[in-house]
Amino acid sequence: MKTIYFNKFYKSFNILSGILIIASLVFLVFKGLNFGVDFKGGTLIELRTDKSSANITKIRDSFNQMNLGDVSVKNFGNETDFVVKFEKQNSNDPQFIEEIKTKLSSSIGSVDFRRVENVGPKVSAELLRSGVIAVALSLAAMLLYIWIRFEWQFSLGAILALFHDVIITLGVFSVFSLEINLSIVAAVLTIVGYSMNDTVVIFDRVRENLRKYSDVKIFELTNISINETLSRTIITSVTTLLALLSIFIFGGEILKGFSLAMILGVIFGTYSSIYIANPVLVSLKVSQRTIVKEEKE
Amino acid sequence: MLYFSKLRVFSVLIFTLIISYFTISNFTKIDDDYFSKNIKLGLDLQGGSYLLLEIDNEPVITQRLQSKVLEFKKFFKDKDIKVRNFVIEDKSIIFDVENSKIEDVKSLLDDDKSEINPYFQQYKSHQFNFENMNTSFKLEFSDYGLVLLKNSSLDQAIEIVRRRVDEVGTNEPNILKRGNDRILVELPGLDDPGRIKSLLGKTANLTFQFISSSSEESFGTEKLSFEDGSSEAIVSKRIVLSGDNLMDAKPTMNNQTNETVVSFSLDRVGAKKFGKATSNGVGKRLAIVLDGKIISAPEVREPIIGGNGQISGNFTFQSATDLALLLRSGALPAPLNIIEERTVGPDLGKDSINAGIMSLIIGFVLVVAFMFYKYRFFGLIANLALISNLFLLVGILTLFEATLTLPGIAGIILTVGMAVDANVLIFERIKEELKNENNSIVAFDSGYTKSRTTILDANITTLIAAVILFFMGSGPIKGFSVTLGVGILTTLFSVYFIARLITAYYVIKNKHKEKLI
């Protein structure tokens, strides 16, 4: 196969990644994330209407009249399905949901509540905390694993690639105000695993090549390693993306956010394994001595 | 790496077949309980309600302190120590002790064998911690004392919740402790949790108290409002009878008034108490109080001595049934608050299953087609490994009766996408090896050997993520971590035992062929 000179573009892509990370951080800090009821508390109702009466403004109006706090109504999948979210949660009152249903059907005709989620402020705060802990813990665990398996230069490269993927994925969610719920946390953790997986495969090859060629500079050596593992990188990304696209398109509305986060993560993860992890090795001047020294110790 | 003993081949085959059997048993009806296992569907797939209840322990703590005060009074009286000015304030008991006995009281409270302030050896803690200032003592629950109290009230509450849920008769409810003040209730197949919620939301403290004519009574009085909010009444604080003495309650029709009522029967102690009170109280009105609200207050026309009575109060048949149920199941030790609720209708559950299966099939077909296009014959081997991987994965989930959720299905699909990675790593490595090696058996062998650490590294990282998710995630997300984690293990098995077996067989047969892969 023809060699592709990935290393020619290390600098330009690093600048691009830098810009993307800064932009993501700016969005995350100033715009923030669109937390769903899992993390913000409140009530979510997924409802299905009779075909004739489906109308997003009408539904929003009748919900606004019920004093439920901030109400958001979105179309969900097909034109008769809607997701309504509002601040008020009153799971203690057994009639709460029933009353909403009665009021709603009197104004827009018969409705079916397909899903109701009601999360109190205490629980949502706990869920958010455990979500953050889970992500932090997984990053720490990856760091530990890679630190045991590789030299520190490699660990740094892999971890920077991880942060890159997680930050940019969350950045995209912030830019488009996509909802962050429990399943997004699961997606982020899986992205962490996948991105690490991808980086490790290339790093394993870099290390092997470092032993093999003593006279090749790390700048070329990373490129050789990327090329040698390239067809694997492509095939695995393609099959994973095929599976994820299938979930995204056919898996129903509930899995849309989850699969989208994963798709983004796989794309960024593949990119970062090449363009973040490897340049780190180059700038840290990794050479045969780096690994030989460690092995002698 | 390419050599397999006959025994190995045999055991791989048997293992795969047995596990696959459980996969298939999901789709067939076998009457034998022992061999027929089904994967459990999560609430998001079969529809149902998930309720998280938190017990409000404040009243229990106050109650316990009150009874502790009585204990203290009696205890010190027996010991001939004068104590006075008992106050319960800010979850602590405060009292004064006569000057000469301060040291005595201290040692009584601090003793490891203290009768009044039990010491728990294994936790190195008394039930109460105390402070002493001059003659004044202040006691409050120690951390462990509080845990003990919370645990016992939670245990009681769970029992009552279970009785109430069972009485409603939903199929296979799941009622679990969460921490030391929460109860998780899962109600599969329940479309509308309104009734259960209203049943669990009531403490169901039933008391019978006389309506007081004068506000000066020895026990004191309190003002309570009627259930329907129509009016208020002054009620004596003396409790004639409480729900504890109730043996049974059921909704019935009163023939004379054609009204739905709840009729109850009392145990022997209760019947005696009730008989005595009603004999003395003929002509008075007896209020029936539930959770601080008066249901009704009929006039006592004659003594009720048989231990049977009726509660009237504008009931519908449904509300009478519910009240009877509450009375039968007993009172909760403390109020329960519903702090999280998730309900999925059966329709949505079915739609989710269909969508999940649809995307699994499509994802699977796409991956299989792509692998065949890329590797031809070896693509088929990888695909065979993928199919057995799926069978093993679902089989193991079934065998351990894991709960399959919608994110869990996503985990299976993701496994399909990522599982081929290991075979791809191996095949690519073999291709490289074949460039410099003429002996194809050697090339295949070293292809497997050299890719092994990479494959392990790559899979361990994903496994770490899955394990963390398993411990941190809840409900549906846990389902995802289970399928993802088990999927990694079955992937490694199918790659190293099944795909390698077939590869080895093929390569040894065709070792002289050009361009093997």
Interface residues (C-beta under 8 A of the other chain):
Chain A: E46 R48 S91 N92 P94 Q95 I97 E98 D112 F113 R114 R115 V116 E117 N118 V119 G120 K122 V123 L127 S130 G131 I133 A134 L137 S138 A141 M142 Y145 R149 L182 S183 V185 A186 L189 T190 V192 G193 Y194 M196 N197 D198 V200 V201 D204 R205 E208 E228 T229 S231 R232 I235 T236 V238 T239 T240 L241 L242 A243 L244 L245 S246 I247 I249 F250 G251 G252 I254 L255 F258 S259 M262
Chain B: D44 L51 L52 E54 D192 G194 R195 K197 S198 G201 N337 I338 I339 E340 E341 R342 T343 V344 G345 D347 L348 D351 S352 A355 G356 M358 S359 L360 I362 G363 L366 V367 F370 M371 K374 L406 P407 I409 A410 I413 L414 V416 G417 M418 V420 D421 V424 L425 E428 E432 K450 T453 T454 D457 A458 N459 I460 T461 T462 L463 I464 A465 A466 I468 L469 M472 G473 S474 P476 I477 F480 S481 L484
